[in-house]
Amino acid sequence: MNTREITVGGLLTAIALLIPFVFRGTPLQLFIPALNYSATFASHVPSMLSMLVSVPVAALVGLGSAVGFTMTLNPVIGARAFTHAVWGVMGALLLRRGWPYWAALAAALPVHAVGEGLAVWWLGTGFQAGLFVAAGTVLHHVVDSGISLAVYRLVLPALRPEGLSGA
């Protein structure tokens, strides 16, 4: 990783770690303990933006998100957040292949939703809770994709490596 990737990756990881702490207990975070469901406003945005930087940065930011949610909520939600590293890396790889940003976000959606649903199902909350989480993740991913696309347009020069295609 070069200096720019390390710097931008560090900033995005810090944001990914801070979001669960700052938004905890506020109207910006919906938490349903019985279903291991949480929806924290803009929590996917750092992972979505990290895809634009590099594959290692996408992995790092996803792991930072997992640590933040594990510390503030519970290990099941932390496992759900760990999927951010998986779909973030996938999205970063698609961008390296020339996919537009919006298409990489769209392609990451099913991996994201299924991954979070499986995490809840396999870690003991049950199949129906997993379905609920997967459906909620679809909606949350779409909203955060919209935010990410808006931020992308504003901070494009800092995030996009030379030669990467536009949105």
N, CA, C and O of each residue as an XYZ file, in Angstrom:
668
protein
N       0.850     -1.188      0.000
C       0.000      0.000      0.000
C       0.888      1.241      0.000
O       1.927      1.286      0.659
N       0.455      2.234     -0.749
C       1.207      3.486     -0.773
C       0.705      4.427      0.331
O      -0.252      4.117      1.041
N       1.361      5.562      0.457
C       1.038      6.503      1.534
C      -0.405      6.984      1.455
O      -1.074      7.093      2.483
N      -0.890      7.273      0.259
C      -2.267      7.750      0.101
C      -3.264      6.682      0.545
O      -4.237      6.988      1.234
N      -3.023      5.427      0.151
C      -3.923      4.342      0.546
C      -3.931      4.155      2.058
O      -4.986      3.953      2.658
N      -2.761      4.223      2.666
C      -2.676      4.072      4.123
C      -3.409      5.217      4.821
O      -4.132      4.994      5.792
N      -3.226      6.427      4.333
C      -3.864      7.595      4.947
C      -5.382      7.545      4.804
O      -6.107      7.668      5.792
N      -5.857      7.366      3.584
C      -7.308      7.320      3.360
C      -7.900      6.097      4.056
O      -8.982      6.178      4.638
N      -7.197      4.966      4.000
C      -7.670      3.758      4.682
C      -7.771      3.950      6.186
O      -8.726      3.492      6.814
N      -6.782      4.628      6.766
C      -6.825      4.907      8.199
C      -7.992      5.798      8.579
O      -8.657      5.566      9.589
N      -8.240      6.822      7.768
C      -9.375      7.717      8.040
C     -10.709      6.982      7.919
O     -11.587      7.146      8.765
N     -10.863      6.175      6.870
C     -12.119      5.433      6.697
C     -12.303      4.386      7.797
O     -13.423      4.153      8.253
N     -11.208      3.758      8.222
C     -11.297      2.787      9.319
C     -11.697      3.484     10.616
O     -12.510      2.962     11.379
N     -11.131      4.654     10.865
C     -11.506      5.418     12.062
C     -12.990      5.766     12.038
O     -13.667      5.664     13.062
N     -13.495      6.170     10.892
C     -14.926      6.485     10.775
C     -15.756      5.226     10.994
O     -16.769      5.262     11.692
N     -15.326      4.102     10.393
C     -16.057      2.839     10.562
C     -16.096      2.415     12.028
O     -17.097      1.869     12.491
N     -15.021      2.663     12.753
C     -14.984      2.346     14.187
C     -15.848      3.306     15.000
O     -16.509      2.893     15.953
N     -15.844      4.573     14.628
C     -16.560      5.590     15.403
C     -18.077      5.546     15.230
O     -18.809      5.805     16.185
N     -18.554      5.229     14.053
C     -20.000      5.270     13.795
C     -20.796      4.481     14.837
O     -21.774      5.017     15.359
N     -20.429      3.231     15.171
C     -21.225      2.515     16.182
C     -21.175      3.162     17.568
O     -22.142      3.082     18.326
N     -20.058      3.799     17.897
C     -19.942      4.454     19.198
C     -20.746      5.753     19.241
O     -21.466      6.007     20.207
N     -20.627      6.559     18.217
C     -21.261      7.878     18.191
C     -22.777      7.769     18.044
O     -23.515      8.532     18.667
N     -23.244      6.830     17.229
C     -24.681      6.733     16.951
C     -25.419      5.810     17.916
O     -26.644      5.711     17.848
N     -24.701      5.134     18.812
C     -25.342      4.200     19.740
C     -26.322      4.943     20.647
O     -25.995      5.967     21.245
N     -27.527      4.395     20.727
C     -28.541      4.967     21.602
C     -29.175      6.240     21.082
O     -29.901      6.910     21.816
N     -28.916      6.588     19.830
C     -29.522      7.780     19.234
C     -30.571      7.345     18.213
O     -30.642      6.167     17.865
N     -31.374      8.271     17.736
C     -32.338      7.920     16.683
C     -31.668      7.484     15.373
O     -32.346      6.999     14.467
N     -30.363      7.651     15.266
C     -29.645      7.237     14.058
C     -29.286      5.754     14.071
O     -28.686      5.249     13.122
N     -29.656      5.055     15.154
C     -29.405      3.616     15.222
C     -30.653      2.896     15.717
O     -31.146      3.149     16.817
N     -31.147      2.002     14.885
C     -32.251      1.121     15.258
C     -31.633     -0.181     15.738
O     -30.805     -0.767     15.040
N     -32.026     -0.646     16.932
C     -31.477     -1.890     17.470
C     -32.611     -2.733     18.018
O     -33.365     -2.286     18.882
N     -32.732     -3.964     17.511
C     -33.736     -4.925     17.978
C     -32.968     -6.135     18.511
O     -32.625     -7.030     17.738
N     -32.690     -6.180     19.820
C     -31.839     -7.232     20.380
C     -32.336     -8.652     20.113
O     -31.529     -9.538     19.828
N     -33.639     -8.885     20.198
C     -34.168    -10.239     20.026
C     -33.861    -10.816     18.644
O     -33.777    -12.033     18.483
N     -33.697     -9.955     17.663
C     -33.418    -10.407     16.296
C     -31.953    -10.215     15.904
O     -31.564    -10.534     14.781
N     -31.142     -9.694     16.828
C     -29.766     -9.315     16.499
C     -29.741     -8.414     15.279
O     -28.910     -8.567     14.384
N     -30.670     -7.473     15.265
C     -30.773     -6.553     14.140
C     -30.433     -5.146     14.594
O     -30.937     -4.656     15.604
N     -29.579     -4.522     13.833
C     -29.327     -3.102     14.021
C     -29.199     -2.483     12.645
O     -28.722     -3.117     11.704
N     -29.622     -1.259     12.540
C     -29.434     -0.472     11.323
C     -28.931      0.886     11.786
O     -29.683      1.681     12.350
N     -27.675      1.138     11.546
C     -27.049      2.376     11.977
C     -26.812      3.248     10.755
O     -26.137      2.848      9.807
N     -27.376      4.438     10.794
C     -27.303      5.362      9.668
C     -25.870      5.510      9.170
O     -24.960      5.794      9.948
N     -25.679      5.319      7.887
C     -24.404      5.522      7.184
C     -23.298      4.553      7.596
O     -22.133      4.789      7.276
N     -23.632      3.473      8.295
C     -22.582      2.568      8.770
C     -21.873      1.818      7.651
O     -20.756      1.340      7.849
N     -22.494      1.703      6.481
C     -21.843      1.022      5.360
C     -21.009      1.971      4.506
O     -20.223      1.527      3.669
N     -21.175      3.250      4.710
C     -20.520      4.234      3.844
C     -18.990      4.106      3.868
O     -18.388      4.127      2.795
N     -18.327      3.976      5.025
C     -16.867      3.825      4.978
C     -16.421      2.599      4.172
O     -15.463      2.673      3.403
N     -17.118      1.474      4.351
C     -16.765      0.270      3.591
C     -17.020      0.469      2.106
O     -16.233      0.024      1.270
N     -18.112      1.133      1.779
C     -18.430      1.379      0.370
C     -17.400      2.306     -0.273
O     -16.998      2.086     -1.416
N     -16.977      3.322      0.441
C     -15.969      4.232     -0.099
C     -14.593      3.571     -0.173
O     -13.802      3.873     -1.067
N     -14.313      2.675      0.763
C     -13.004      2.016      0.775
C     -12.780      1.160     -0.466
O     -11.638      0.929     -0.864
N     -13.857      0.692     -1.076
C     -13.735     -0.099     -2.304
C     -13.026      0.700     -3.391
O     -12.353      0.126     -4.247
N     -13.174      2.011     -3.360
C     -12.567      2.882     -4.363
C     -11.062      3.033     -4.181
O     -10.357      3.398     -5.122
N     -10.572      2.758     -2.993
C      -9.162      2.997     -2.685
C      -8.307      1.808     -3.117
O      -7.434      1.944     -3.974
N      -8.560      0.642     -2.522
C      -7.813     -0.565     -2.888
C      -8.445     -1.767     -2.199
O      -9.264     -1.625     -1.291
N      -8.049     -2.943     -2.647
C      -8.556     -4.182     -2.046
C      -8.123     -4.294     -0.580
O      -8.967     -4.582      0.268
N      -6.839     -4.078     -0.246
C      -6.457     -4.173      1.169
C      -7.175     -3.150      2.055
O      -7.524     -3.456      3.195
N      -7.393     -1.955      1.544
C      -8.100     -0.937      2.330
C      -9.547     -1.372      2.562
O     -10.078     -1.171      3.654
N     -10.189     -1.958      1.563
C     -11.563     -2.442      1.735
C     -11.621     -3.501      2.835
O     -12.542     -3.500      3.652
N     -10.645     -4.399      2.858
C     -10.599     -5.426      3.906
C     -10.391     -4.791      5.277
O     -11.067     -5.153      6.240
N      -9.464     -3.853      5.367
C      -9.154     -3.192      6.637
C     -10.360     -2.440      7.192
O     -10.667     -2.553      8.379
N     -11.034     -1.686      6.359
C     -12.182     -0.896      6.817
C     -13.314     -1.823      7.262
O     -13.978     -1.551      8.262
N     -13.538     -2.912      6.530
C     -14.552     -3.883      6.942
C     -14.245     -4.486      8.302
O     -15.144     -4.665      9.124
N     -12.983     -4.798      8.539
C     -12.585     -5.330      9.848
C     -12.767     -4.284     10.944
O     -13.179     -4.615     12.056
N     -12.465     -3.034     10.639
C     -12.681     -1.960     11.612
C     -14.143     -1.830     11.986
O     -14.472     -1.611     13.152
N     -15.015     -1.962     11.014
C     -16.449     -1.921     11.273
C     -16.864     -3.071     12.187
O     -17.660     -2.886     13.108
N     -16.319     -4.261     11.928
C     -16.638     -5.425     12.761
C     -16.206     -5.206     14.209
O     -16.937     -5.554     15.136
N     -15.034     -4.637     14.402
C     -14.545     -4.362     15.760
C     -15.460     -3.356     16.455
O     -15.841     -3.562     17.608
N     -15.812     -2.281     15.772
C     -16.673     -1.259     16.368
C     -18.025     -1.802     16.794
O     -18.494     -1.506     17.893
N     -18.658     -2.595     15.932
C     -19.978     -3.132     16.275
C     -19.898     -4.228     17.326
O     -20.820     -4.371     18.128
N     -18.817     -5.007     17.342
C     -18.650     -6.015     18.389
C     -18.511     -5.338     19.749
O     -19.074     -5.800     20.741
N     -17.761     -4.246     19.788
C     -17.543     -3.544     21.055
C     -18.793     -2.827     21.556
O     -18.996     -2.733     22.766
N     -19.632     -2.322     20.660
C     -20.770     -1.516     21.105
C     -22.068     -2.296     21.229
O     -22.913     -1.932     22.046
N     -22.257     -3.344     20.459
C     -23.529     -4.069     20.505
C     -23.318     -5.502     20.983
O     -23.484     -5.774     22.172
N     -22.961     -6.418     20.101
C     -22.712     -7.791     20.526
C     -21.952     -8.540     19.438
O     -21.830     -8.042     18.319
N     -21.438     -9.731     19.749
C     -20.640    -10.466     18.767
C     -21.407    -10.878     17.505
O     -20.811    -10.977     16.433
N     -22.704    -11.116     17.615
C     -23.469    -11.479     16.412
C     -23.509    -10.292     15.452
O     -23.327    -10.458     14.246
N     -23.746     -9.103     15.985
C     -23.753     -7.917     15.121
C     -22.341     -7.652     14.612
O     -22.167     -7.177     13.489
N     -21.338     -7.951     15.420
C     -19.962     -7.852     14.946
C     -19.693     -8.810     13.791
O     -18.992     -8.463     12.841
N     -20.253    -10.017     13.875
C     -20.108    -10.982     12.774
C     -20.811    -10.478     11.519
O     -20.314    -10.650     10.406
N     -21.961     -9.859     11.708
C     -22.646     -9.252     10.557
C     -21.759     -8.179      9.933
O     -21.632     -8.103      8.711
N     -21.151     -7.356     10.772
C     -20.294     -6.285     10.256
C     -19.035     -6.843      9.597
O     -18.460     -6.196      8.722
N     -18.603     -8.027     10.003
C     -17.442     -8.650      9.364
C     -17.696     -8.880      7.875
O     -16.759     -8.889      7.077
N     -18.964     -9.065      7.502
C     -19.270     -9.258      6.078
C     -18.901     -8.020      5.267
O     -18.746     -8.115      4.049
N     -18.757     -6.865      5.907
C     -18.343     -5.653      5.197
C     -16.978     -5.869      4.539
O     -16.721     -5.354      3.452
N     -16.110     -6.629      5.199
C     -14.803     -6.923      4.601
C     -14.970     -7.790      3.355
O     -14.263     -7.600      2.365
N     -15.898     -8.735      3.401
C     -16.101     -9.656      2.276
C     -16.646     -8.923      1.057
O     -16.057     -8.978     -0.022
N     -17.782     -8.232      1.236
C     -18.355     -7.558      0.060
C     -17.553     -6.318     -0.329
O     -17.594     -5.893     -1.483
N     -16.834     -5.743      0.613
C     -15.964     -4.616      0.276
C     -14.820     -5.046     -0.633
O     -14.502     -4.367     -1.609
N     -14.204     -6.181     -0.304
C     -13.136     -6.719     -1.152
C     -13.700     -7.081     -2.523
O     -13.077     -6.801     -3.548
N     -14.871     -7.701     -2.542
C     -15.490     -8.053     -3.819
C     -15.724     -6.804     -4.672
O     -15.404     -6.789     -5.861
N     -16.276     -5.774     -4.068
C     -16.526     -4.531     -4.794
C     -15.244     -3.887     -5.293
O     -15.199     -3.371     -6.410
N     -14.198     -3.917     -4.466
C     -12.910     -3.344     -4.878
C     -12.338     -4.109     -6.071
O     -11.774     -3.508     -6.985
N     -12.483     -5.423     -6.058
C     -12.004     -6.224     -7.190
C     -12.794     -5.912     -8.458
O     -12.221     -5.834     -9.544
N     -14.100     -5.734     -8.324
C     -14.915     -5.385     -9.492
C     -14.513     -4.025    -10.053
O     -14.455     -3.844    -11.270
N     -14.237     -3.076     -9.176
C     -13.790     -1.758     -9.636
C     -12.465     -1.865    -10.388
O     -12.263     -1.177    -11.389
N     -11.562     -2.725     -9.911
C     -10.279     -2.910    -10.589
C     -10.475     -3.515    -11.979
O      -9.632     -3.349    -12.861
N     -11.586     -4.212    -12.166
C     -11.898     -4.800    -13.484
C     -12.629     -3.822    -14.390
O     -13.011     -4.173    -15.506
N     -12.824     -2.600    -13.919
C     -13.426     -1.574    -14.757
C     -14.915     -1.350    -14.562
O     -15.529     -0.593    -15.314
N     -15.506     -1.999    -13.563
C     -16.929     -1.788    -13.305
C     -17.148     -0.365    -12.807
O     -16.305      0.170    -12.086
N     -18.263      0.255    -13.178
C     -18.594      1.551    -12.576
C     -18.915      1.363    -11.086
O     -19.334      0.290    -10.653
N     -18.709      2.418    -10.333
C     -18.924      2.355     -8.881
C     -20.337      1.905     -8.535
O     -20.516      1.038     -7.680
N     -21.344      2.484     -9.188
C     -22.728      2.120     -8.878
C     -22.972      0.633     -9.131
O     -23.721      0.000     -8.387
N     -22.356      0.070    -10.161
C     -22.556     -1.348    -10.478
C     -21.872     -2.243     -9.443
O     -22.400     -3.295     -9.083
N     -20.703     -1.828     -8.967
C     -20.017     -2.596     -7.925
C     -20.835     -2.587     -6.637
O     -20.920     -3.604     -5.949
N     -21.438     -1.445     -6.308
C     -22.312     -1.373     -5.129
C     -23.515     -2.294     -5.300
O     -23.900     -2.996     -4.365
N     -24.105     -2.294     -6.486
C     -25.271     -3.151     -6.749
C     -24.889     -4.629     -6.681
O     -25.644     -5.436     -6.138
N     -23.738     -4.989     -7.220
C     -23.297     -6.385     -7.192
C     -22.980     -6.849     -5.773
O     -23.141     -8.027     -5.454
N     -22.533     -5.934     -4.926
C     -22.214     -6.278     -3.538
C     -23.471     -6.512     -2.705
O     -23.413     -7.202     -1.687
N     -24.597     -5.954     -3.120
C     -25.827     -6.023     -2.326
C     -26.238     -7.452     -1.978
O     -26.449     -7.722     -0.795
N     -26.368     -8.394     -2.928
C     -26.802     -9.738     -2.529
C     -25.798    -10.445     -1.618
O     -26.195    -11.176     -0.711
N     -24.513    -10.233     -1.852
C     -23.493    -10.839     -0.989
C     -23.624    -10.277      0.423
O     -23.532    -11.018      1.402
N     -23.836     -8.986      0.525
C     -24.006     -8.305      1.804
C     -25.235     -8.836      2.547
O     -25.141     -9.233      3.709
N     -26.384     -8.840      1.872
C     -27.636     -9.251      2.520
C     -27.600    -10.719      2.931
O     -27.971    -11.055      4.056
N     -27.163    -11.583      2.043
C     -27.102    -13.014      2.366
C     -26.082    -13.256      3.477
O     -26.335    -14.046      4.387
N     -24.941    -12.588      3.411
C     -23.921    -12.757      4.444
C     -24.416    -12.369      5.827
O     -24.193    -13.095      6.796
N     -25.082    -11.232      5.922
C     -25.593    -10.800      7.230
C     -26.720    -11.712      7.707
O     -26.803    -12.030      8.894
N     -27.582    -12.131      6.792
C     -28.655    -13.058      7.165
C     -28.107    -14.382      7.670
O     -28.585    -14.913      8.673
N     -27.103    -14.916      6.981
C     -26.489    -16.176      7.414
C     -25.798    -16.029      8.762
O     -25.854    -16.943      9.584
N     -25.152    -14.904      8.999
C     -24.483    -14.685     10.289
C     -25.486    -14.774     11.435
O     -25.210    -15.396     12.461
N     -26.643    -14.156     11.259
C     -27.669    -14.185     12.309
C     -28.255    -15.588     12.446
O     -28.453    -16.072     13.561
N     -28.528    -16.226     11.345
C     -29.109    -17.572     11.374
C     -28.147    -18.561     12.022
O     -28.540    -19.302     12.924
N     -26.899    -18.584     11.575
C     -25.937    -19.561     12.067
C     -25.503    -19.316     13.502
O     -25.100    -20.253     14.191
N     -25.578    -18.087     13.959
C     -25.110    -17.798     15.317
C     -26.224    -17.861     16.348
O     -26.098    -17.314     17.444
N     -27.319    -18.532     15.992
C     -28.282    -18.916     17.001
C     -29.582    -18.167     17.099
O     -30.439    -18.562     17.889
N     -29.783    -17.107     16.343
C     -31.035    -16.370     16.477
C     -32.163    -17.018     15.695
O     -33.330    -16.844     16.046
N     -31.848    -17.753     14.654
C     -32.859    -18.490     13.910
C     -33.025    -18.033     12.477
O     -32.597    -16.948     12.081
N     -33.664    -18.907     11.716
C     -33.841    -18.677     10.286
C     -34.706    -17.455      9.997
O     -34.366    -16.648      9.132
N     -35.827    -17.311     10.717
C     -36.712    -16.164     10.462
C     -36.013    -14.842     10.780
O     -36.174    -13.858     10.057
N     -35.247    -14.825     11.850
C     -34.485    -13.613     12.173
C     -33.457    -13.334     11.080
O     -33.226    -12.179     10.722
N     -32.843    -14.388     10.551
C     -31.892    -14.223      9.459
C     -32.545    -13.629      8.223
O     -31.957    -12.779      7.555
N     -33.763    -14.073      7.917
C     -34.499    -13.507      6.777
C     -34.823    -12.035      7.011
O     -34.697    -11.213      6.104
N     -35.240    -11.711      8.225
C     -35.546    -10.319      8.568
C     -34.307     -9.443      8.403
O     -34.371     -8.355      7.831
N     -33.184     -9.936      8.914
C     -31.932     -9.179      8.817
C     -31.521     -9.014      7.355
O     -31.094     -7.933      6.951
N     -31.646    -10.073      6.566
C     -31.280     -9.982      5.146
C     -32.141     -8.943      4.430
O     -31.629     -8.147      3.643
N     -33.445     -8.950      4.702
C     -34.342     -7.971      4.064
C     -34.006     -6.551      4.517
O     -33.967     -5.626      3.705
N     -33.766     -6.388      5.804
C     -33.386     -5.071      6.316
C     -32.060     -4.601      5.744
O     -31.871     -3.411      5.491
N     -31.148     -5.534      5.543
C     -29.844     -5.195      4.976
C     -29.984     -4.695      3.543
O     -29.262     -3.789      3.128
N     -30.909     -5.281      2.787
C     -31.138     -4.809      1.412
C     -31.517     -3.329      1.435
O     -30.939     -2.522      0.707
N     -32.490     -2.980      2.273
C     -32.926     -1.579      2.354
C     -31.795     -0.667      2.833
O     -31.574      0.410      2.280
N     -31.090     -1.114      3.863
C     -30.011     -0.317      4.438
C     -28.881     -0.132      3.420
O     -28.311      0.954      3.313
N     -28.562     -1.185      2.679
C     -27.510     -1.108      1.661
C     -27.881     -0.096      0.574
O     -27.035      0.676      0.122
N     -29.140     -0.106      0.162
C     -29.589      0.827     -0.884
C     -29.461      2.275     -0.401
O     -28.965      3.133     -1.132
N     -29.905      2.543      0.823
C     -29.821      3.904      1.370
C     -28.361      4.343      1.482
O     -28.003      5.441      1.056
N     -27.524      3.481      2.056
C     -26.116      3.846      2.222
C     -25.381      3.925      0.882
O     -24.412      4.673      0.754
N     -25.830      3.164     -0.114
C     -25.248      3.295     -1.461
C     -25.528      4.683     -2.020
O     -24.657      5.297     -2.637
N     -26.742      5.176     -1.803
C     -27.076      6.532     -2.251
C     -26.199      7.575     -1.584
O     -25.721      8.503     -2.237
N     -25.987      7.422     -0.279
C     -25.106      8.344      0.444
C     -23.681      8.234     -0.102
O     -23.015      9.245     -0.322
N     -23.227      7.012     -0.317
C     -21.863      6.790     -0.813
C     -21.658      7.385     -2.197
O     -20.607      7.961     -2.478
N     -22.651      7.249     -3.057
C     -22.542      7.836     -4.394
C     -22.449      9.356     -4.321
O     -21.704      9.971     -5.084
N     -23.204      9.965     -3.405
C     -23.143     11.419     -3.237
C     -21.774     11.842     -2.703
O     -21.175     12.793     -3.205
N     -21.281     11.137     -1.689
C     -19.969     11.455     -1.119
C     -18.873     11.219     -2.161
O     -17.927     11.999     -2.265
N     -19.009     10.155     -2.918
C     -18.043      9.823     -3.975
C     -17.846     10.988     -4.930
O     -16.718     11.318     -5.297
N     -18.932     11.600     -5.324
C     -18.840     12.740     -6.246
C     -18.094     13.920     -5.601
O     -17.403     14.678     -6.283
N     -18.246     14.060     -4.284
C     -17.607     15.181     -3.587
C     -16.118     14.965     -3.339
O     -15.326     15.904     -3.430
N     -15.742     13.740     -3.030
C     -14.356     13.481     -2.624
C     -13.608     12.593     -3.618
O     -12.609     11.969     -3.263
N     -14.080     12.535     -4.838
C     -13.491     11.677     -5.859
C     -11.974     11.788     -5.977
O     -11.310     10.753     -6.031
N     -11.399     12.965     -6.018
C      -9.945     13.036     -6.201
C      -9.152     12.335     -5.091
O      -8.083     11.787     -5.358
N      -9.647     12.344     -3.879
C      -8.917     11.723     -2.776
C      -9.072     10.208     -2.759
O      -8.173      9.504     -2.298
N     -10.196      9.695     -3.254
C     -10.471      8.270     -3.149
C     -10.036      7.453     -4.354
O      -9.531      6.341     -4.198
N     -10.222      7.981     -5.529
C     -10.058      7.165     -6.728
C      -8.598      7.097     -7.166
O      -7.975      8.130     -7.413
N      -8.051      5.884     -7.262
C      -6.705      5.748     -7.806
C      -6.692      6.147     -9.277
O      -7.720      6.090     -9.951
N      -5.543      6.543     -9.760
C      -5.431      6.936    -11.164
C      -5.826      5.763    -12.056
O      -5.438      4.620    -11.815
N      -6.606      6.072    -13.092
C      -6.983      5.058    -14.064
C      -8.249      4.301    -13.748
O      -8.690      3.496    -14.568
N      -8.862      4.523    -12.579
C     -10.089      3.814    -12.228
C     -11.267      4.507    -12.876
O     -11.339      5.735    -12.891
N     -12.201      3.719    -13.418
C     -13.342      4.304    -14.134
C     -14.263      5.054    -13.188
O     -14.236      4.833    -11.977
N     -15.078      5.941    -13.744
C     -15.991      6.766    -12.955
C     -17.271      6.052    -12.612
O     -17.441      4.867    -12.901
N     -18.191      6.807    -11.977
C     -19.476      6.251    -11.557
C     -20.347      6.092    -12.762
O     -21.485      5.637    -12.644
